[in-house]
Amino acid sequence: MEESKKFFQKILFGSPGTGKSYKVHNEIAKELELIEKKENEEIRDNENIFSTIFHPEYRYGDFIGKLLPHTNNGNIEYRYYPGVFLKALAKAYKNIIDGNNKNVLLIIDEINRGNTASIFGEVFQLLDRDEYGWSSYAITLSDLEFEKLLKEIGFEEAGTEKVDGKIRKIFKMNNKKVEEYNFGDKHNEVLKDNKIKLPPNLSIVGTMNTSDESIFYMDSAFKRRWDWEYVPVIELENKEDLEELNDWETFRNNLNRFILDHSDYVQKVEDKLIGKYFL
């Protein structure tokens, strides 16, 4: 029987400067055992941590992968370059195949500054996960996307074969075909016929400033597929604490108090507050 696995599919939101990115890159990474402390030094498992930043010009091709031209001895050729999502997914599959099942963390900073519906495309459907961490539904990649995914995992081309009257490429790793790798009875379609699912060892965590929410509308169908965590601005409880702070902290706290005191004139006042890491 499958065991449920701890994974994150979460968006951290709040005012700018509250330490959202720090929390993902450090605290969540530690929970996923991607940061190890050795002799008073923290060692990051950078091979299993992937990060990107969404922006208004960010596209599906940047996230999943895209075909780009390049010159070879004066001739123009086209190569498919994997995006950060395909790289993270390949690493997660490879860790399962290798038997170490190490966690992989994909970090998306400023997730609301890009058109998420366009960027995720069909991958949006993979965000529905069961209690064991696998996607509830599979999606089918194009041949280009799927072949690049296999190569990122570590598979190599090993000739061709004829199946149902069609010629297709054979990919092998450790003398085993792709079809010979099994991810369990409930997920036996994974890596067969170009199908993929998110595995339980792949976590996806985004960050967003609520004050930037209007840049791109994030629909409710997308939002409900994530856990949401508000990262608040931590305010001082009494004036005596101000004596122990530097000028920046004193100014920031007084400014936040001023904004709160005049909150009757400010819409969405929580978006206007400033976190301690803003400067």
ChimeraX attribute file (.defattr): number of C-alpha atoms within 10 A of each C-alpha:
attribute: neighborCount
match mode: 1-to-1
recipient: residues
	/A:1	4
	/A:2	8
	/A:3	8
	/A:4	12
	/A:5	12
	/A:6	15
	/A:7	22
	/A:8	20
	/A:9	19
	/A:10	19
	/A:11	24
	/A:12	24
	/A:13	24
	/A:14	24
	/A:15	24
	/A:16	24
	/A:17	19
	/A:18	21
	/A:19	19
	/A:20	24
	/A:21	20
	/A:22	13
	/A:23	15
	/A:24	23
	/A:25	19
	/A:26	15
	/A:27	14
	/A:28	18
	/A:29	23
	/A:30	17
	/A:31	14
	/A:32	19
	/A:33	14
	/A:34	23
	/A:35	19
	/A:36	14
	/A:37	10
	/A:38	8
	/A:39	7
	/A:40	7
	/A:41	9
	/A:42	13
	/A:43	12
	/A:44	17
	/A:45	15
	/A:46	11
	/A:47	11
	/A:48	19
	/A:49	18
	/A:50	17
	/A:51	16
	/A:52	17
	/A:53	16
	/A:54	20
	/A:55	17
	/A:56	12
	/A:57	9
	/A:58	16
	/A:59	19
	/A:60	19
	/A:61	17
	/A:62	17
	/A:63	20
	/A:64	21
	/A:65	21
	/A:66	17
	/A:67	14
	/A:68	10
	/A:69	11
	/A:70	11
	/A:71	9
	/A:72	9
	/A:73	6
	/A:74	7
	/A:75	8
	/A:76	9
	/A:77	12
	/A:78	12
	/A:79	12
	/A:80	15
	/A:81	18
	/A:82	21
	/A:83	17
	/A:84	20
	/A:85	23
	/A:86	21
	/A:87	21
	/A:88	27
	/A:89	24
	/A:90	20
	/A:91	26
	/A:92	25
	/A:93	28
	/A:94	19
	/A:95	17
	/A:96	16
	/A:97	14
	/A:98	10
	/A:99	9
	/A:100	9
	/A:101	15
	/A:102	19
	/A:103	24
	/A:104	30
	/A:105	30
	/A:106	24
	/A:107	26
	/A:108	22
	/A:109	22
	/A:110	22
	/A:111	25
	/A:112	26
	/A:113	22
	/A:114	20
	/A:115	20
	/A:116	22
	/A:117	17
	/A:118	13
	/A:119	18
	/A:120	19
	/A:121	13
	/A:122	15
	/A:123	19
	/A:124	16
	/A:125	17
	/A:126	19
	/A:127	22
	/A:128	18
	/A:129	18
	/A:130	12
	/A:131	13
	/A:132	16
	/A:133	23
	/A:134	23
	/A:135	20
	/A:136	17
	/A:137	16
	/A:138	20
	/A:139	16
	/A:140	17
	/A:141	17
	/A:142	10
	/A:143	11
	/A:144	16
	/A:145	20
	/A:146	19
	/A:147	19
	/A:148	20
	/A:149	26
	/A:150	22
	/A:151	15
	/A:152	19
	/A:153	21
	/A:154	15
	/A:155	21
	/A:156	18
	/A:157	14
	/A:158	13
	/A:159	10
	/A:160	11
	/A:161	11
	/A:162	10
	/A:163	8
	/A:164	6
	/A:165	7
	/A:166	7
	/A:167	10
	/A:168	12
	/A:169	11
	/A:170	16
	/A:171	20
	/A:172	18
	/A:173	16
	/A:174	8
	/A:175	11
	/A:176	11
	/A:177	15
	/A:178	17
	/A:179	15
	/A:180	11
	/A:181	14
	/A:182	15
	/A:183	15
	/A:184	11
	/A:185	7
	/A:186	11
	/A:187	17
	/A:188	13
	/A:189	17
	/A:190	23
	/A:191	22
	/A:192	15
	/A:193	13
	/A:194	19
	/A:195	16
	/A:196	23
	/A:197	25
	/A:198	23
	/A:199	23
	/A:200	24
	/A:201	24
	/A:202	26
	/A:203	25
	/A:204	20
	/A:205	24
	/A:206	25
	/A:207	25
	/A:208	21
	/A:209	21
	/A:210	19
	/A:211	17
	/A:212	15
	/A:213	16
	/A:214	10
	/A:215	13
	/A:216	16
	/A:217	13
	/A:218	17
	/A:219	10
	/A:220	8
	/A:221	10
	/A:222	14
	/A:223	12
	/A:224	11
	/A:225	16
	/A:226	18
	/A:227	12
	/A:228	16
	/A:229	13
	/A:230	12
	/A:231	19
	/A:232	18
	/A:233	20
	/A:234	11
	/A:235	13
	/A:236	13
	/A:237	8
	/A:238	7
	/A:239	10
	/A:240	9
	/A:241	10
	/A:242	16
	/A:243	9
	/A:244	9
	/A:245	12
	/A:246	9
	/A:247	10
	/A:248	11
	/A:249	15
	/A:250	16
	/A:251	13
	/A:252	18
	/A:253	22
	/A:254	16
	/A:255	14
	/A:256	19
	/A:257	15
	/A:258	12
	/A:259	18
	/A:260	16
	/A:261	10
	/A:262	11
	/A:263	14
	/A:264	9
	/A:265	10
	/A:266	12
	/A:267	9
	/A:268	11
	/A:269	16
	/A:270	18
	/A:271	17
	/A:272	18
	/A:273	24
	/A:274	22
	/A:275	22
	/A:276	17
	/A:277	12
	/A:278	11
	/A:279	9
